[in-house]
Amino acid sequence: MRFYEDLSVGDTRHSDDYQITKSEIVEFGEKYDPQPFHTDEQAAAGSTFGGLVASGWQTAAICMRLHVESSEDTATQVGLGIDDLRWHRPLRPGNSLRLRTEILNKRTSESDSSRGIVTTGHEGLNQDDDLVISYEATAMVQRWDGGE
């Protein structure tokens, strides 16, 4: 298990690839973001995207999964927030997405010495290494020494 003390600013991780399907895009869109360019291939063809695209929220959810899977060995206790969320280009059926995560900042918690606060930068990249999504996330991470 990697604790707060084991993490260094500049540490970088890469997730595995996740390939999105048309059926996943439509299912998510129908349930959570029912805009025609997420749910109807024909209507999407006439949209600004020129075809079916994943919801930005679906893209963010996939990034969350990729982050958890690529950092299972970290003693993260709770997420505190997301900042500077940006969608740079759409995720289309058949595209893949992978997550690059870098530790940007860390500090000990002022309210609980058993925890540290870590801010990470995230970039979701498609199969062509084009930036699809970016954001910063802040989380509490357990200290191995309990803050003593």
Number of C-alpha atoms within 10 A of each C-alpha: 10 16 17 23 14 10 15 14 13 13 11 14 14 17 19 14 15 18 16 18 14 17 11 15 24 25 15 17 22 15 9 13 19 15 14 20 25 26 25 18 17 13 15 18 14 13 13 8 13 13 18 25 24 24 24 19 14 17 20 19 12 19 24 14 13 21 20 14 12 17 16 11 11 16 17 22 12 12 14 12 10 14 12 10 13 15 18 14 15 18 24 20 18 12 17 19 27 22 27 20 24 19 20 18 15 20 12 19 16 10 8 10 14 18 25 24 21 24 22 21 20 24 21 26 23 22 14 9 11 13 18 21 23 21 17 19 19 20 19 22 25 23 22 16 12 11 13 7
